């Protein structure tokens, strides 16, 4: 079985009781669910710059990073085109603030919508586990930057 490492950086942007989310669309367009703006860190790219780039691509906003919130690590097996891969996913989470731009939906990317969602409605959404992880990091602010699995509600989607 092939093993792959994916490092990604995510922005947790909260303003006026709402969180900025982007809707992920699988390559075959069969799956859609909400996620935090962010994504894979390119080769030789700093995660700090990657998250700013990803926020702009997925939401149209310019973002300023305010704080490193923490790092999450998980593994899962994925099957694509008949090939099973053991994925090790490392997510780096930043608190960010929108400082410019305007809400714009990504075209021909990994997301198709961006929206400000009231925090009280997040639990009702079809969403990636990383949304809960990012919000748990904001609410608990662990000094070690690590969210215990019990702080996330058990979603399995990554």
FIDO-10966 format. One record per atom (N, C-alpha, C, CB): atom name; z, x, y; residue in three letters. Coordinates in steps of 0.1 Angstrom, whole numbers. Each point is the difference from the previous one (the first is absolute). Glycine has a CB too. Example, Ala and Ser with C-alpha at 12.3 -4.5 7.8 and 13.67 -1.06 7.14 Angstrom:
residues 2
{N, {78, 132, -57}, ALA}
{CA, {0, -9, 12}, ALA}
{C, {0, 9, 12}, ALA}
{CB, {12, -19, -12}, ALA}
{N, {-19, 15, 23}, SER}
{CA, {0, 9, 11}, SER}
{C, {8, -8, 11}, SER}
{CB, {-22, 12, -6}, SER}
end
This chain:
residues 158
{N, {0, 8, -12}, UNK}
{CA, {0, -8, 12}, UNK}
{C, {0, 9, 12}, UNK}
{CB, {12, -19, -12}, UNK}
{N, {-21, 15, 22}, UNK}
{CA, {0, 8, 12}, UNK}
{C, {12, -3, 9}, UNK}
{CB, {-25, -1, -1}, UNK}
{N, {30, 11, 8}, UNK}
{CA, {11, -1, 9}, UNK}
{C, {-5, 3, 14}, UNK}
{CB, {17, 7, -18}, UNK}
{N, {-13, -16, 28}, UNK}
{CA, {-4, 2, 13}, UNK}
{C, {12, -1, 10}, UNK}
{CB, {-23, -8, -6}, UNK}
{N, {23, 15, 16}, UNK}
{CA, {10, -1, 11}, UNK}
{C, {-7, -6, 12}, UNK}
{CB, {14, 20, -9}, UNK}
{N, {-8, -30, 15}, UNK}
{CA, {-5, -6, 13}, UNK}
{C, {12, 1, 10}, UNK}
{CB, {-17, -15, -13}, UNK}
{N, {14, 22, 24}, UNK}
{CA, {10, 0, 11}, UNK}
{C, {-6, -9, 11}, UNK}
{CB, {8, 23, -6}, UNK}
{N, {1, -32, 11}, UNK}
{CA, {-5, -10, 10}, UNK}
{C, {11, 0, 11}, UNK}
{CB, {-13, -14, -17}, UNK}
{N, {9, 10, 29}, UNK}
{CA, {9, -2, 11}, UNK}
{C, {-1, -14, 6}, UNK}
{CB, {-2, 25, 5}, UNK}
{N, {13, -31, -2}, UNK}
{CA, {0, -14, 4}, UNK}
{C, {8, -2, 13}, UNK}
{CB, {-2, -7, -24}, UNK}
{N, {-2, -2, 32}, UNK}
{CA, {7, -3, 13}, UNK}
{C, {7, -13, -2}, UNK}
{CB, {-18, 12, 13}, UNK}
{N, {30, -12, -8}, UNK}
{CA, {8, -13, 1}, UNK}
{C, {1, -2, 15}, UNK}
{CB, {13, 3, -22}, UNK}
{N, {-21, -13, 27}, UNK}
{CA, {0, -4, 14}, UNK}
{C, {6, -13, 1}, UNK}
{CB, {-21, 13, 4}, UNK}
{N, {33, -14, 3}, UNK}
{CA, {7, -13, 2}, UNK}
{C, {1, -2, 14}, UNK}
{CB, {13, 2, -21}, UNK}
{N, {-16, -14, 26}, UNK}
{CA, {1, -4, 14}, UNK}
{C, {2, -15, 1}, UNK}
{CB, {-15, 19, 7}, UNK}
{N, {25, -23, 1}, UNK}
{CA, {3, -14, 2}, UNK}
{C, {2, -8, -13}, UNK}
{CB, {-12, 2, 21}, UNK}
{N, {19, 4, -31}, UNK}
{CA, {3, -7, -12}, UNK}
{C, {-12, -1, -10}, UNK}
{CB, {17, -12, 13}, UNK}
{N, {-27, 20, -10}, UNK}
{CA, {-12, -1, -9}, UNK}
{C, {-4, 15, -4}, UNK}
{CB, {-8, -21, 12}, UNK}
{N, {2, 21, -24}, UNK}
{CA, {-5, 13, -5}, UNK}
{C, {-15, 0, -1}, UNK}
{CB, {22, 3, -13}, UNK}
{N, {-28, 8, 16}, UNK}
{CA, {-15, 1, -1}, UNK}
{C, {-4, 3, -14}, UNK}
{CB, {-1, 9, 24}, UNK}
{N, {-7, -17, -30}, UNK}
{CA, {-5, 1, -13}, UNK}
{C, {-15, 1, -1}, UNK}
{CB, {20, -12, -9}, UNK}
{N, {-26, 17, -1}, UNK}
{CA, {-14, 0, -3}, UNK}
{C, {-2, -6, -14}, UNK}
{CB, {-5, 20, 16}, UNK}
{N, {-6, -27, -18}, UNK}
{CA, {-3, -6, -13}, UNK}
{C, {-9, 9, -8}, UNK}
{CB, {3, -23, 9}, UNK}
{N, {2, 29, -20}, UNK}
{CA, {-7, 8, -9}, UNK}
{C, {-10, -8, -8}, UNK}
{CB, {19, 16, -1}, UNK}
{N, {-31, -11, -1}, UNK}
{CA, {-10, -6, -9}, UNK}
{C, {-5, 10, -10}, UNK}
{CB, {-7, -15, 19}, UNK}
{N, {9, 12, -32}, UNK}
{CA, {-4, 9, -11}, UNK}
{C, {-15, 3, 1}, UNK}
{CB, {19, -9, -15}, UNK}
{N, {-24, 20, 10}, UNK}
{CA, {-14, 4, 0}, UNK}
{C, {-9, -11, -5}, UNK}
{CB, {7, 23, -2}, UNK}
{N, {-3, -31, -9}, UNK}
{CA, {-8, -10, -5}, UNK}
{C, {2, -14, 7}, UNK}
{CB, {1, 12, -22}, UNK}
{N, {8, -12, 32}, UNK}
{CA, {3, -11, 9}, UNK}
{C, {7, -11, -8}, UNK}
{CB, {-20, 5, 13}, UNK}
{N, {25, -2, -25}, UNK}
{CA, {7, -10, -8}, UNK}
{C, {15, -2, 4}, UNK}
{CB, {-15, 6, -19}, UNK}
{N, {21, 5, 25}, UNK}
{CA, {14, -1, 4}, UNK}
{C, {1, 1, 15}, UNK}
{CB, {7, 10, -22}, UNK}
{N, {2, -18, 28}, UNK}
{CA, {3, 2, 14}, UNK}
{C, {15, -2, 2}, UNK}
{CB, {-23, -9, 7}, UNK}
{N, {30, 18, 0}, UNK}
{CA, {14, -2, 3}, UNK}
{C, {3, 9, 12}, UNK}
{CB, {5, -4, -25}, UNK}
{N, {7, 0, 31}, UNK}
{CA, {4, 6, 13}, UNK}
{C, {7, 13, -3}, UNK}
{CB, {2, -22, 10}, UNK}
{N, {-4, 32, -1}, UNK}
{CA, {6, 13, -1}, UNK}
{C, {3, 5, 14}, UNK}
{CB, {-13, 5, -21}, UNK}
{N, {20, 6, 22}, UNK}
{CA, {2, 7, 13}, UNK}
{C, {-12, 7, 3}, UNK}
{CB, {25, 2, -4}, UNK}
{N, {-28, -1, 17}, UNK}
{CA, {-11, 9, 4}, UNK}
{C, {2, 14, -4}, UNK}
{CB, {-5, -14, 20}, UNK}
{N, {-4, 20, -26}, UNK}
{CA, {1, 14, -5}, UNK}
{C, {-9, 2, -12}, UNK}
{CB, {24, 1, 8}, UNK}
{N, {-22, 11, -14}, UNK}
{CA, {-8, 3, -11}, UNK}
{C, {0, 15, -3}, UNK}
{CB, {-14, -20, 5}, UNK}
{N, {4, 23, -14}, UNK}
{CA, {0, 14, -5}, UNK}
{C, {-2, 11, 11}, UNK}
{CB, {-10, -10, -20}, UNK}
{N, {17, 20, 17}, UNK}
{CA, {0, 12, 8}, UNK}
{C, {-12, 9, -5}, UNK}
{CB, {25, -1, 5}, UNK}
{N, {-34, 4, 4}, UNK}
{CA, {-12, 8, -4}, UNK}
{C, {4, 15, -2}, UNK}
{CB, {-15, -16, 12}, UNK}
{N, {7, 23, -20}, UNK}
{CA, {2, 14, -2}, UNK}
{C, {2, 7, 14}, UNK}
{CB, {-13, -1, -22}, UNK}
{N, {23, 9, 23}, UNK}
{CA, {2, 8, 12}, UNK}
{C, {4, -8, 13}, UNK}
{CB, {-16, 17, -10}, UNK}
{N, {20, -30, 7}, UNK}
{CA, {4, -9, 11}, UNK}
{C, {15, -1, 0}, UNK}
{CB, {-22, -13, -1}, UNK}
{N, {28, 14, 13}, UNK}
{CA, {14, -2, 2}, UNK}
{C, {3, -15, -2}, UNK}
{CB, {2, 20, 15}, UNK}
{N, {9, -24, -23}, UNK}
{CA, {3, -14, -1}, UNK}
{C, {2, -7, 13}, UNK}
{CB, {10, 6, -22}, UNK}
{N, {-4, 1, 31}, UNK}
{CA, {3, -6, 14}, UNK}
{C, {-13, -5, 6}, UNK}
{CB, {20, 15, 3}, UNK}
{N, {-30, -6, -3}, UNK}
{CA, {-14, -3, 5}, UNK}
{C, {-7, -11, -8}, UNK}
{CB, {-1, 23, 9}, UNK}
{N, {3, -22, -22}, UNK}
{CA, {-6, -10, -9}, UNK}
{C, {5, -14, 3}, UNK}
{CB, {-2, 18, -18}, UNK}
{N, {14, -20, 20}, UNK}
{CA, {5, -13, 2}, UNK}
{C, {-5, -6, 14}, UNK}
{CB, {21, 5, -14}, UNK}
{N, {-22, 4, 24}, UNK}
{CA, {-5, -5, 13}, UNK}
{C, {-15, -4, -2}, UNK}
{CB, {16, 16, 12}, UNK}
{N, {-23, -8, -20}, UNK}
{CA, {-14, -3, -2}, UNK}
{C, {-2, -13, -8}, UNK}
{CB, {-5, 25, 0}, UNK}
{N, {13, -27, -10}, UNK}
{CA, {0, -12, -8}, UNK}
{C, {3, -12, 8}, UNK}
{CB, {6, 14, -20}, UNK}
{N, {4, -14, 28}, UNK}
{CA, {4, -11, 8}, UNK}
{C, {-12, -4, 9}, UNK}
{CB, {24, 7, 1}, UNK}
{N, {-31, 3, 5}, UNK}
{CA, {-12, -3, 9}, UNK}
{C, {-11, -6, -9}, UNK}
{CB, {6, 19, 15}, UNK}
{N, {-9, -13, -27}, UNK}
{CA, {-11, -6, -8}, UNK}
{C, {3, -14, -5}, UNK}
{CB, {-5, 23, -7}, UNK}
{N, {17, -26, 3}, UNK}
{CA, {3, -13, -6}, UNK}
{C, {4, -11, 10}, UNK}
{CB, {7, 13, -20}, UNK}
{N, {-2, -9, 32}, UNK}
{CA, {5, -10, 9}, UNK}
{C, {-7, 0, 14}, UNK}
{CB, {22, 1, -13}, UNK}
{N, {-28, 10, 16}, UNK}
{CA, {-6, 1, 14}, UNK}
{C, {10, 6, 10}, UNK}
{CB, {-15, -19, -6}, UNK}
{N, {28, 20, 2}, UNK}
{CA, {10, 5, 9}, UNK}
{C, {2, 15, 0}, UNK}
{CB, {11, -22, -3}, UNK}
{N, {-7, 27, 15}, UNK}
{CA, {4, 14, 1}, UNK}
{C, {15, -1, -2}, UNK}
{CB, {-18, 7, 17}, UNK}
{N, {23, 2, -25}, UNK}
{CA, {15, 0, -3}, UNK}
{C, {6, 14, 3}, UNK}
{CB, {-4, -17, -18}, UNK}
{N, {17, 16, 22}, UNK}
{CA, {8, 12, 2}, UNK}
{C, {11, 0, -11}, UNK}
{CB, {-5, 0, 26}, UNK}
{N, {6, 11, -32}, UNK}
{CA, {10, 1, -11}, UNK}
{C, {14, 2, 7}, UNK}
{CB, {-17, 9, -17}, UNK}
{N, {27, -16, 13}, UNK}
{CA, {13, 1, 6}, UNK}
{C, {10, 7, -9}, UNK}
{CB, {-5, -21, 13}, UNK}
{N, {3, 19, -26}, UNK}
{CA, {11, 5, -9}, UNK}
{C, {-6, 1, -14}, UNK}
{CB, {18, -10, 14}, UNK}
{N, {-14, 21, -21}, UNK}
{CA, {-3, 0, -14}, UNK}
{C, {11, -8, -7}, UNK}
{CB, {-11, 23, 1}, UNK}
{N, {7, -33, -9}, UNK}
{CA, {10, -9, -6}, UNK}
{C, {4, 5, -14}, UNK}
{CB, {-10, -19, 13}, UNK}
{N, {1, 24, -21}, UNK}
{CA, {3, 4, -13}, UNK}
{C, {-13, 2, -9}, UNK}
{CB, {22, -11, 3}, UNK}
{N, {-19, 14, -15}, UNK}
{CA, {-10, 3, -10}, UNK}
{C, {3, -8, -13}, UNK}
{CB, {-5, 23, 10}, UNK}
{N, {-5, -29, -15}, UNK}
{CA, {1, -8, -13}, UNK}
{C, {-9, 6, -10}, UNK}
{CB, {7, -21, 12}, UNK}
{N, {-3, 22, -25}, UNK}
{CA, {-8, 5, -10}, UNK}
{C, {1, -9, -12}, UNK}
{CB, {4, 24, 8}, UNK}
{N, {-16, -27, -14}, UNK}
{CA, {0, -9, -12}, UNK}
{C, {-12, 4, -8}, UNK}
{CB, {11, -19, 12}, UNK}
{N, {-11, 15, -24}, UNK}
{CA, {-11, 3, -9}, UNK}
{C, {-4, -14, -7}, UNK}
{CB, {7, 24, -4}, UNK}
{N, {-20, -25, 1}, UNK}
{CA, {-5, -11, -7}, UNK}
{C, {-13, 3, -6}, UNK}
{CB, {11, -15, 16}, UNK}
{N, {-15, 8, -26}, UNK}
{CA, {-13, 2, -7}, UNK}
{C, {-10, -10, 5}, UNK}
{CB, {12, 8, -21}, UNK}
{N, {-23, -3, 24}, UNK}
{CA, {-11, -9, 5}, UNK}
{C, {-12, 2, -8}, UNK}
{CB, {9, 1, 23}, UNK}
{N, {-17, -12, -25}, UNK}
{CA, {-12, 1, -8}, UNK}
{C, {-12, -5, 9}, UNK}
{CB, {12, -4, -22}, UNK}
{N, {-21, 13, 24}, UNK}
{CA, {-12, -3, 8}, UNK}
{C, {-12, 5, -8}, UNK}
{CB, {12, 2, 22}, UNK}
{N, {-22, -11, -23}, UNK}
{CA, {-12, 3, -7}, UNK}
{C, {3, 5, -14}, UNK}
{CB, {-12, 5, 22}, UNK}
{N, {22, -11, -29}, UNK}
{CA, {3, 4, -13}, UNK}
{C, {8, 13, -2}, UNK}
{CB, {-20, -12, -6}, UNK}
{N, {23, 19, 17}, UNK}
{CA, {8, 12, -1}, UNK}
{C, {14, -2, 5}, UNK}
{CB, {-21, 13, 4}, UNK}
{N, {30, -9, -13}, UNK}
{CA, {14, -1, 4}, UNK}
{C, {5, 12, 7}, UNK}
{CB, {4, -16, -20}, UNK}
{N, {3, 15, 31}, UNK}
{CA, {5, 11, 7}, UNK}
{C, {15, -2, 3}, UNK}
{CB, {-22, 4, 11}, UNK}
{N, {30, 7, -13}, UNK}
{CA, {14, 0, 4}, UNK}
{C, {1, 5, 14}, UNK}
{CB, {7, 5, -24}, UNK}
{N, {-4, -15, 33}, UNK}
{CA, {0, 3, 14}, UNK}
{C, {15, 3, 5}, UNK}
{CB, {-21, -15, 3}, UNK}
{N, {22, 26, 4}, UNK}
{CA, {13, 3, 7}, UNK}
{C, {-3, -3, 15}, UNK}
{CB, {8, 18, -18}, UNK}
{N, {-1, -28, 23}, UNK}
{CA, {-2, -4, 14}, UNK}
{C, {12, 5, 9}, UNK}
{CB, {-14, -20, -8}, UNK}
{N, {11, 27, 18}, UNK}
{CA, {10, 5, 9}, UNK}
{C, {-3, -6, 14}, UNK}
{CB, {4, 21, -13}, UNK}
{N, {5, -30, 18}, UNK}
{CA, {-2, -6, 13}, UNK}
{C, {9, 5, 10}, UNK}
{CB, {-7, -20, -11}, UNK}
{N, {2, 24, 23}, UNK}
{CA, {8, 5, 11}, UNK}
{C, {0, -11, 11}, UNK}
{CB, {-6, 25, -5}, UNK}
{N, {17, -29, 9}, UNK}
{CA, {2, -12, 9}, UNK}
{C, {5, 5, 14}, UNK}
{CB, {5, -15, -20}, UNK}
{N, {-12, 9, 30}, UNK}
{CA, {3, 3, 14}, UNK}
{C, {3, -13, 7}, UNK}
{CB, {-14, 22, 0}, UNK}
{N, {23, -21, 9}, UNK}
{CA, {2, -11, 10}, UNK}
{C, {-10, 3, 11}, UNK}
{CB, {25, -5, -5}, UNK}
{N, {-33, -5, 9}, UNK}
{CA, {-11, 2, 10}, UNK}
{C, {1, -11, 10}, UNK}
{CB, {-14, 13, -16}, UNK}
{N, {8, -10, 28}, UNK}
{CA, {-1, -10, 11}, UNK}
{C, {-14, 0, 4}, UNK}
{CB, {24, 4, 8}, UNK}
{N, {-29, -16, -5}, UNK}
{CA, {-14, -2, 5}, UNK}
{C, {1, 3, 15}, UNK}
{CB, {-6, -18, -18}, UNK}
{N, {-3, 27, 22}, UNK}
{CA, {-1, 4, 14}, UNK}
{C, {-13, -3, 7}, UNK}
{CB, {16, 18, -6}, UNK}
{N, {-26, -23, -2}, UNK}
{CA, {-13, -3, 6}, UNK}
{C, {-9, -7, -10}, UNK}
{CB, {3, 19, 16}, UNK}
{N, {-15, -21, -11}, UNK}
{CA, {-10, -6, -9}, UNK}
{C, {2, -15, -1}, UNK}
{CB, {-2, 21, -13}, UNK}
{N, {-6, -27, 5}, UNK}
{CA, {2, -15, -2}, UNK}
{C, {-3, -3, -15}, UNK}
{CB, {-7, -5, 24}, UNK}
{N, {14, -6, -28}, UNK}
{CA, {-1, -3, -14}, UNK}
{C, {-14, -3, -5}, UNK}
{CB, {22, -10, 2}, UNK}
{N, {-27, 18, -11}, UNK}
{CA, {-13, 0, -5}, UNK}
{C, {0, 1, -15}, UNK}
{CB, {-9, 10, 21}, UNK}
{N, {1, -18, -28}, UNK}
{CA, {-1, 1, -15}, UNK}
{C, {-9, 11, -4}, UNK}
{CB, {5, -25, -2}, UNK}
{N, {-1, 32, -9}, UNK}
{CA, {-9, 11, -5}, UNK}
{C, {-12, -6, -6}, UNK}
{CB, {20, 14, -4}, UNK}
{N, {-31, -8, 5}, UNK}
{CA, {-13, -4, -6}, UNK}
{C, {-4, 10, -10}, UNK}
{CB, {-7, -12, 21}, UNK}
{N, {4, 8, -33}, UNK}
{CA, {-5, 9, -11}, UNK}
{C, {10, 10, -4}, UNK}
{CB, {-23, -4, 8}, UNK}
{N, {36, 1, -7}, UNK}
{CA, {11, 9, -4}, UNK}
{C, {8, -5, -11}, UNK}
{CB, {0, 9, 23}, UNK}
{N, {12, -4, -25}, UNK}
{CA, {9, -5, -11}, UNK}
{C, {8, -12, 4}, UNK}
{CB, {1, 24, -8}, UNK}
{N, {-2, -28, 21}, UNK}
{CA, {7, -12, 5}, UNK}
{C, {-10, -9, 7}, UNK}
{CB, {22, 13, 2}, UNK}
{N, {-19, -26, -1}, UNK}
{CA, {-10, -9, 7}, UNK}
{C, {7, -7, 12}, UNK}
{CB, {-13, -2, -22}, UNK}
{N, {26, 1, 22}, UNK}
{CA, {7, -7, 11}, UNK}
{C, {12, 9, 4}, UNK}
{CB, {-7, -23, -9}, UNK}
{N, {11, 21, 22}, UNK}
{CA, {13, 5, 5}, UNK}
{C, {7, -11, 7}, UNK}
{CB, {-10, 24, 2}, UNK}
{N, {23, -24, -2}, UNK}
{CA, {7, -11, 6}, UNK}
{C, {15, 4, 3}, UNK}
{CB, {-15, -17, -11}, UNK}
{N, {20, 11, 21}, UNK}
{CA, {15, 0, 2}, UNK}
{C, {6, -11, -7}, UNK}
{CB, {-3, 11, 23}, UNK}
{N, {12, -8, -32}, UNK}
{CA, {6, -10, -9}, UNK}
{C, {15, -1, 4}, UNK}
{CB, {-17, 4, -19}, UNK}
{N, {23, -16, 21}, UNK}
{CA, {14, -1, 2}, UNK}
{C, {8, 5, -12}, UNK}
{CB, {-4, -20, 15}, UNK}
{N, {14, 28, -12}, UNK}
{CA, {8, 6, -11}, UNK}
{C, {5, -10, -9}, UNK}
{CB, {7, 18, 15}, UNK}
{N, {-4, -30, -10}, UNK}
{CA, {6, -11, -9}, UNK}
{C, {-11, -5, -10}, UNK}
{CB, {16, -6, 19}, UNK}
{N, {-29, 9, -17}, UNK}
{CA, {-10, -5, -8}, UNK}
{C, {-5, 10, -11}, UNK}
{CB, {-7, -15, 19}, UNK}
{N, {11, 28, -17}, UNK}
{CA, {-5, 10, -9}, UNK}
{C, {2, -3, -14}, UNK}
{CB, {4, 17, 18}, UNK}
{N, {8, -22, -22}, UNK}
{CA, {4, -2, -14}, UNK}
{C, {-9, -11, -6}, UNK}
{CB, {23, 7, 5}, UNK}
{N, {-30, -15, 3}, UNK}
{CA, {-9, -10, -6}, UNK}
{C, {-14, 5, -2}, UNK}
{CB, {14, -17, 12}, UNK}
{N, {-17, 29, -8}, UNK}
{CA, {-14, 5, -1}, UNK}
{C, {-2, 7, -14}, UNK}
{CB, {-1, 3, 25}, UNK}
{N, {-12, -4, -29}, UNK}
{CA, {-4, 9, -11}, UNK}
{C, {-1, 14, 6}, UNK}
{CB, {-13, -19, -12}, UNK}
{N, {21, 28, 8}, UNK}
{CA, {1, 13, 7}, UNK}
{C, {2, 12, -10}, UNK}
{CB, {9, -13, 21}, UNK}
{N, {-11, 24, -16}, UNK}
{CA, {2, 13, -7}, UNK}
{C, {15, 3, 1}, UNK}
{CB, {-23, 9, 4}, UNK}
{N, {29, -3, -15}, UNK}
{CA, {14, 4, 0}, UNK}
{C, {3, 9, 12}, UNK}
{CB, {0, -2, -25}, UNK}
{N, {-10, 10, 29}, UNK}
{CA, {3, 9, 11}, UNK}
{C, {3, -7, 13}, UNK}
{CB, {-16, 16, -11}, UNK}
{N, {13, -28, 13}, UNK}
{CA, {4, -8, 12}, UNK}
{C, {16, -1, -1}, UNK}
{CB, {-22, -13, 2}, UNK}
{N, {27, 9, -13}, UNK}
{CA, {14, -2, -2}, UNK}
{C, {7, 14, 2}, UNK}
{CB, {-3, -20, -15}, UNK}
{N, {-3, 30, 9}, UNK}
{CA, {6, 14, 1}, UNK}
{C, {1, 4, 15}, UNK}
{CB, {-9, 6, -22}, UNK}
{N, {-2, -8, 30}, UNK}
{CA, {0, 4, 14}, UNK}
{C, {11, -8, 8}, UNK}
{CB, {-24, 5, -2}, UNK}
{N, {25, -18, -1}, UNK}
{CA, {10, -9, 7}, UNK}
{C, {14, 4, -4}, UNK}
{CB, {-17, -18, 1}, UNK}
{N, {19, 22, -14}, UNK}
{CA, {13, 4, -4}, UNK}
{C, {4, 13, 6}, UNK}
{CB, {-4, -11, -22}, UNK}
{N, {-6, 20, 24}, UNK}
{CA, {3, 13, 7}, UNK}
{C, {4, -3, 15}, UNK}
{CB, {-16, 12, -15}, UNK}
{N, {10, -21, 21}, UNK}
{CA, {4, -4, 14}, UNK}
{C, {13, -6, 0}, UNK}
{CB, {-24, -4, 6}, UNK}
{N, {27, -5, -15}, UNK}
{CA, {13, -7, 1}, UNK}
{C, {12, 9, -5}, UNK}
{CB, {-12, -21, -3}, UNK}
{N, {10, 29, -7}, UNK}
{CA, {11, 8, -5}, UNK}
{C, {1, 14, 6}, UNK}
{CB, {-2, -12, -21}, UNK}
{N, {-9, 17, 26}, UNK}
{CA, {0, 14, 6}, UNK}
{C, {8, 10, -8}, UNK}
{CB, {-3, -11, 23}, UNK}
{N, {0, 13, -35}, UNK}
{CA, {7, 9, -9}, UNK}
{C, {-1, 15, 6}, UNK}
{CB, {-4, -16, -20}, UNK}
{N, {15, 23, 20}, UNK}
{CA, {-1, 13, 5}, UNK}
{C, {-8, 10, -8}, UNK}
{CB, {22, -4, 9}, UNK}
{N, {-23, 1, -22}, UNK}
{CA, {-8, 8, -9}, UNK}
{C, {-15, -5, -1}, UNK}
{CB, {21, 5, -13}, UNK}
{N, {-24, -16, 21}, UNK}
{CA, {-14, -4, 0}, UNK}
{C, {-5, -6, -13}, UNK}
{CB, {-4, 17, 17}, UNK}
{N, {13, -21, -25}, UNK}
{CA, {-4, -6, -13}, UNK}
{C, {6, -14, -2}, UNK}
{CB, {-2, 23, -10}, UNK}
{N, {-7, -32, 6}, UNK}
{CA, {5, -14, -2}, UNK}
{C, {2, -2, -15}, UNK}
{CB, {-13, -8, 20}, UNK}
{N, {26, 4, -23}, UNK}
{CA, {2, -2, -15}, UNK}
{C, {-8, -12, -4}, UNK}
{CB, {23, 9, 2}, UNK}
{N, {-28, -9, -15}, UNK}
{CA, {-8, -11, -5}, UNK}
{C, {6, -14, 2}, UNK}
{CB, {-9, 16, -17}, UNK}
{N, {22, -17, 17}, UNK}
{CA, {7, -13, 2}, UNK}
{C, {-3, -6, 14}, UNK}
{CB, {17, 7, -17}, UNK}
{N, {-21, 2, 27}, UNK}
{CA, {-2, -5, 13}, UNK}
{C, {-13, -7, 2}, UNK}
{CB, {14, 19, 8}, UNK}
{N, {-23, -17, -18}, UNK}
{CA, {-13, -7, 0}, UNK}
{C, {0, -11, -10}, UNK}
{CB, {-12, 22, 7}, UNK}
{N, {6, -33, -4}, UNK}
{CA, {1, -12, -8}, UNK}
{C, {-7, 0, -13}, UNK}
{CB, {3, -12, 21}, UNK}
{N, {-8, 23, -26}, UNK}
{CA, {-5, 0, -14}, UNK}
{C, {-15, -2, -1}, UNK}
{CB, {22, -7, -7}, UNK}
{N, {-29, 6, 19}, UNK}
{CA, {-15, -1, -1}, UNK}
{C, {-6, 11, -8}, UNK}
{CB, {0, -12, 22}, UNK}
{N, {-10, 10, -30}, UNK}
{CA, {-6, 11, -8}, UNK}
{C, {-13, 5, 6}, UNK}
{CB, {11, -10, -20}, UNK}
{N, {-16, 3, 30}, UNK}
{CA, {-13, 4, 5}, UNK}
{C, {2, 12, 9}, UNK}
{CB, {-9, -24, -1}, UNK}
{N, {0, 34, 0}, UNK}
{CA, {2, 12, 8}, UNK}
{C, {-12, 2, 9}, UNK}
{CB, {13, 11, -17}, UNK}
end
